[in-house]
Amino acid sequence: MKLLRNILNTIFIIGALAGMATYYWGNKDTGTYIILAAMTFKFIEVTVRLLKLEERN
């Protein structure tokens, strides 16, 4: 599950950076939607962490 969390965090970071770039240098509405889409991946990661779906060492 740690690998899943790392993948979800990577998608979130890349999406957030792309959304910020689009927001500042392009269309503000599109940038907002990209950031919101990236946030869904972060919410999924937090849910996995809080529900303790990860393996314990």
Secondary structure, DSSP 8 states (H G I E B T S, - for coil): -HHHHHHHHHHHHHHHHHHHHHHHHS-HHHHHHHHHHHHHHHHHHHHHHHTT-S---
